[in-house]
Amino acid sequence: MATFIPDTLYLRGKPRLRREPARPEVSVCFDCLASVLQPELASRPTRVVAFEPDGSSFTQYFFLGREDFEAAGLRSEVAAAILTRLEELEGACSDCDQPATWLWISRREVSSLDQTERIKGSPGAIFCATHGAAKLCEALGKIPEANLFYINAPYGESGAYVWI
């Protein structure tokens, strides 16, 4: 199960709307989440660094726009590492010839946001929005059991999908 709250960002427990009017919150199974989330992600021109969540312990997987890194409590060195990766993101999607807008970082490469040096140096995989969305949904689909209390949609020009 997952609770998809597409247009709300929770910063230290306080909701902030990222779109007016906000779309409603829905609780859905994974198949329904993927059917809503994948087209949403694929249609966004947002540049994204997405960290593969820890399937054994995460309860939230959410997008933070770069403008919200500090307010969300990301350590400054982590925020700087992610911002650098966003700025360096270029090339063609690894699955097609479209320009890459997503950097997918697997758990093998970075298992915790405390690993600043690994964030800076991990190769990751670059994707266009369509294939980045597919990769994110594929990763979520491989998790045998999860109760995802919160997932949102990207907003703004760039940011990161992180998990807690």
C-alpha positions as CSV (number, residue, x, y, z in Angstrom):
1,M,0.0,0.0,0.0
2,A,1.0,3.6,-0.6
3,T,-0.4,7.0,0.2
4,F,0.1,9.2,-2.8
5,I,-0.1,12.9,-1.9
6,P,1.0,14.4,-5.2
7,D,1.1,18.1,-4.5
8,T,2.1,18.3,-0.8
9,L,5.6,18.4,0.6
10,Y,6.1,17.7,4.3
11,L,8.9,19.7,5.7
12,R,9.7,18.6,9.3
13,G,6.1,17.4,9.6
14,K,4.5,20.5,8.3
15,P,2.6,20.3,5.0
16,R,3.4,22.8,2.2
17,L,1.3,22.8,-1.0
18,R,3.4,22.8,-4.2
19,R,0.4,23.1,-6.5
20,E,-2.9,25.0,-6.3
21,P,-5.4,23.5,-6.3
22,A,-3.8,20.5,-4.7
23,R,-5.0,17.1,-6.0
24,P,-6.4,14.8,-3.4
25,E,-4.5,12.3,-1.3
26,V,-5.2,8.7,-2.2
27,S,-4.3,5.3,-0.7
28,V,-3.5,2.8,-3.4
29,C,-2.0,-0.6,-4.1
30,F,1.4,-0.6,-5.9
31,D,-0.1,-1.4,-9.3
32,C,-2.5,1.6,-9.0
33,L,0.4,3.8,-7.7
34,A,2.5,2.9,-10.7
35,S,-0.4,3.6,-13.1
36,V,-0.7,7.1,-11.7
37,L,2.9,7.9,-10.8
38,Q,4.7,6.7,-13.8
39,P,2.9,9.0,-16.3
40,E,3.2,11.9,-13.9
41,L,6.9,11.5,-13.6
42,A,7.4,10.9,-17.3
43,S,5.6,14.1,-18.3
44,R,7.7,16.4,-16.0
45,P,10.7,18.3,-17.3
46,T,12.2,18.3,-13.8
47,R,15.8,17.2,-13.4
48,V,15.9,14.5,-10.7
49,V,18.5,12.7,-8.7
50,A,16.7,9.6,-7.4
51,F,18.1,7.4,-4.6
52,E,16.9,3.8,-4.6
53,P,15.0,3.3,-1.3
54,D,15.8,0.7,1.2
55,G,13.0,-1.7,0.8
56,S,13.4,-3.2,4.2
57,S,13.0,-0.1,6.2
58,F,11.5,2.9,4.4
59,T,8.1,4.4,5.1
60,Q,8.4,7.6,3.0
61,Y,9.8,8.3,-0.5
62,F,9.4,11.8,-1.5
63,F,10.7,14.5,-3.9
64,L,12.5,17.5,-2.5
65,G,12.9,20.5,-4.8
66,R,16.4,22.0,-4.6
67,E,14.9,25.1,-3.0
68,D,13.6,23.0,-0.1
69,F,16.8,21.1,0.8
70,E,17.7,23.3,3.7
71,A,14.2,23.5,5.1
72,A,13.9,19.7,4.9
73,G,17.0,19.4,7.1
74,L,19.4,18.0,4.5
75,R,23.0,18.5,5.8
76,S,24.7,21.2,3.8
77,E,27.3,18.9,2.4
78,V,24.7,16.4,1.2
79,A,22.7,19.2,-0.4
80,A,25.8,20.5,-2.1
81,A,26.7,17.0,-3.4
82,I,23.1,16.5,-4.8
83,L,23.2,20.0,-6.4
84,T,26.5,19.2,-8.1
85,R,25.1,16.0,-9.5
86,L,22.0,17.9,-10.8
87,E,24.2,20.5,-12.4
88,E,26.5,17.9,-14.0
89,L,23.6,15.8,-15.3
90,E,23.9,15.6,-19.1
91,G,24.1,13.2,-21.9
92,A,21.7,10.8,-23.5
93,C,19.4,8.4,-21.7
94,S,21.0,5.0,-21.2
95,D,17.8,3.4,-22.7
96,C,17.2,5.8,-25.7
97,D,18.6,8.8,-27.4
98,Q,16.6,11.4,-25.5
99,P,18.4,13.9,-23.3
100,A,18.9,12.6,-19.8
101,T,17.1,14.5,-17.0
102,W,17.3,11.7,-14.3
103,L,20.2,10.3,-12.4
104,W,19.3,7.0,-10.7
105,I,21.6,6.0,-7.8
106,S,21.3,2.4,-6.6
107,R,21.5,1.3,-3.0
108,R,24.7,-0.6,-3.9
109,E,26.3,2.8,-4.8
110,V,24.7,4.9,-2.0
111,S,23.0,3.2,0.9
112,S,22.5,6.3,3.1
113,L,22.3,10.0,2.5
114,D,25.1,10.3,5.1
115,Q,27.5,8.9,2.4
116,T,28.4,12.3,0.9
117,E,31.5,11.1,-0.9
118,R,29.6,8.3,-2.5
119,I,26.9,10.7,-3.6
120,K,29.6,12.8,-5.3
121,G,31.3,9.9,-6.9
122,S,28.8,7.2,-7.7
123,P,28.3,6.6,-11.4
124,G,24.6,6.1,-11.2
125,A,22.6,5.6,-14.4
126,I,21.2,8.4,-16.5
127,F,17.7,8.3,-18.0
128,C,15.2,10.6,-19.8
129,A,12.1,11.3,-17.8
130,T,10.2,8.4,-19.3
131,H,12.9,5.8,-18.5
132,G,13.7,7.4,-15.1
133,A,10.0,7.1,-14.2
134,A,10.1,3.5,-15.3
135,K,13.2,2.8,-13.2
136,L,11.7,4.3,-10.1
137,C,8.4,2.3,-10.5
138,E,10.4,-0.9,-11.3
139,A,12.4,-0.4,-8.1
140,L,9.3,0.2,-6.0
141,G,7.7,-2.9,-7.6
142,K,10.5,-5.2,-6.6
143,I,9.9,-4.5,-2.9
144,P,8.0,-7.5,-1.6
145,E,6.1,-5.7,1.1
146,A,5.9,-2.1,2.0
147,N,3.6,0.3,3.7
148,L,4.5,3.6,2.1
149,F,3.0,6.4,4.2
150,Y,3.9,9.2,1.8
151,I,5.0,9.7,-1.8
152,N,4.7,12.9,-3.7
153,A,5.2,14.1,-7.3
154,P,8.1,16.3,-8.5
155,Y,7.7,20.1,-8.6
156,G,10.0,22.9,-9.7
157,E,13.0,22.6,-12.0
158,S,15.1,20.1,-10.1
159,G,15.5,18.1,-6.9
160,A,15.9,14.7,-5.5
161,Y,13.8,11.6,-4.5
162,V,14.9,10.6,-1.1
163,W,13.6,8.1,1.5
164,I,13.3,7.8,5.2
